[in-house]
Amino acid sequence: DGTTGIGSLAIALARTKGVKTITAVDTNAERLAMAVHNAGIYGVQKRITFRVADVFEVLSEGKFDALVLDPPWGGRNYDRDFVPLSELGLDVRRALELHQGALRLKLPKSIHQADLHGLEVEEVRDERGVLKFVLARRG
């Protein structure tokens, strides 16, 4: 989980059958401390390695079976109608270059889907049918 924040995705993955280990990375030490705490609550902290680092630094160190990214988006200036991949708070294209294996990207519902060529795209909706986010995947 290259953008773990408080650990939601890393914890969910650690609780998934067949997933052995997770490396959870974030540049913010305070958020990562919250992720460690949250993993403890769910009893999965021993299956997750937490690193205060840049996702690109970690990707350049070795090969991972899969990469999960939920790049920063939202906030006051978030364009709810159209967001190009280049305007997310993370250079997603660089991550795609560094990691050629399985990939899962959680993206805003207003992402410019033409930017996602070569990836399988799924729109995720809530129980009312309201579009919540886009999941792009490879492998």
Secondary structure, DSSP 8 states (H G I E B T S, - for coil): -TT-TTSHHHHHHHTSTT---EEEEES-HHHHHHHHHHHHHTT-GGGEEEEES-HHHHHHH---SEEEE-----STT--SS-B-GGGSSS-HHHHHHH--SEEEEEEETTB-GGGGTTSEEEEEE-TT--EEEEEEEE-
